[in-house]
Amino acid sequence: MINGMEAARFGVAHLDRIALHYAEMGPEDGPLIILLHGFPDTCLGWGKQMPILAKAGFRVIAPDQRGYGVSGKPRGVKAYDLDELAEDIVALGAHFGETRLRVVGHDWGASVAWWLSSTRPERMEKAAMINAPHPAIWKQAMYADKTQRKKSRYVKAMRMRVLPEMAIRCRNFGPFIKTLKAASREGVFDGEIEAYRKAWSEPRALTSMLHWYRALLKKELPKAPGRIETPVLLIWGEKDEFADVSLARQSIALCERGGTLFFADGSHWVHREEAQPINDMLITFLQSDQDM
C-alpha cells in the first residue's frame, strides 16, 4: 500500500454522468473535503494529506478524476472540457450529500477548483489551490509571457494526436516517472511507482489524461477573468518548473477573499515536500467559519 494510504477505504461513486473511483478517510459524519489530484497523479498522491485531515475530523474524499485509473473514460477531447470536469465534482459532492463544497486541488485539480470558483460560486464554500494558476491566466501566459512559454512547451506538444501516447508508452511511462522523481525533492517510493504505472496502463487512460490538455488548448477562455468571491487559499512552491510564480500572484489578485502560503524552496510537488505546514494551514482554513 502507498505510504499514508493504509487506512483508506476505496469505492466507486456511480454518478448520473460518470463513475468515479475514490479513496476515503475520516468519519462519515464529518465535514466533507474533496481532494483533486493533478497530472499524472491519482488519488494516491494525497497520502500525506488524507490521514491528517481525517484525524482533524473531516470526511476526506479523493477521487481519481475522469480519465484516470479505473474511473470513467469517455471518448473524445470535448469530454475533458473544464466545464465537464467541474460538473463531475459538483455531482460527486451531491453524491455524498453536500451542495456546498470545500475543495483542495493540486495542478490540474487546482485548475478545476479555480474553474468551479469562477463558474459555480453558488456551489463553493471554500477552495485551496496548490501550484496551479487560474486556467484563463495560465493559457494566456502560455502565449504572451516569455518565461511561461518556455515552461509550457510540453503543453503545446500535447496538441498532437497519437504521437505523445506512443512516446510515453514505448518508454514504459518513463517521462511521467522522471517528472515525479525530478520535480520533487521528496521523491516517490518504489511501491508508488508501480501503482502509478498500473493506473496509467488502464485501457484508454493515457489518451484520456492527455485529452485534459487538448481540451484546454481548444477552449475559449476569458482574457479578463471575473472576480472570485469564494474564499481561496493559494499554496505555491516557487521553484515550480511548470508554472511561473507571477501567475500565482495574478491569480490570487482575482480573489475578493484570498490568502497565500509561498515556499521559496518548494517545487511543483510542494504538498509532498512541506506536508506539515501545508496540512496545518489547510486545517485552519477549512475549519474556520471566517474568510481569509
C-alpha positions, 0 to 999 in steps of 0.5 A: 500500500502507498505510504499514508494510504493504509487506512483508506477505504476505496469505492466507486461513486456511480454518478448520473454522468460518470463513475468515479473511483475514490479513496476515503478517510475520516468519519462519515459524519464529518465535514466533507473535503474533496481532494483533486489530484493533478497530472499524472497523479491519482488519488494516491498522491494525497497520502500525506494529506488524507490521514491528517485531515481525517484525524482533524475530523473531516470526511476526506474524499479523493477521487481519481478524476475522469480519465484516470485509473479505473474511473470513467473514460469517455471518448473524445477531447470535448469530454475533458472540457473544464466545464465537464470536469467541474460538473463531475465534482459538483455531482460527486459532492451531491453524491455524498450529500453536500451542495456546498463544497470545500475543495483542495486541488493540486495542478490540474485539480487546482485548475478545476477548483479555480474553474468551479470558483469562477463558474459555480460560486453558488456551489463553493464554500471554500477552495485551496489551490496548490501550484496551479494558476487560474486556467484563463491566466495560465493559457494566456501566459502560455502565449504572451509571457516569455518565461511561461512559454518556455515552461509550457512547451510540453503543453503545446506538444500535447496538441498532437494526436497519437504521437505523445501516447506512443512516446510515453508508452514505448518508454514504459511511462518513463517521462511521467516517472522522471517528472515525479522523481525530478520535480520533487525533492521528496521523491516517490517510493518504489511501491508508488511507482508501480501503482502509478504505472498500473493506473496509467496502463488502464485501457484508454487512460493515457489518451484520456489524461492527455485529452485534459490538455487538448481540451484546454488548448481548444477552449475559449477562455476569458482574457479578463477573468471575473472576480472570485468571491469564494474564499481561496487559499493559494499554496505555491512552491516557487521553484515550480518548473511548470508554472511561473510564480507571477501567475500565482500572484495574478491569480490570487489578485482575482480573489475578493477573499484570498490568502497565500502560503509561498515556499521559496524552496518548494517545487511543483510537488510542494504538498509532498515536500512541506506536508506539515505546514501545508496540512496545518494551514489547510486545517485552519482554513477549512475549519474556520467559519471566517474568510481569509 
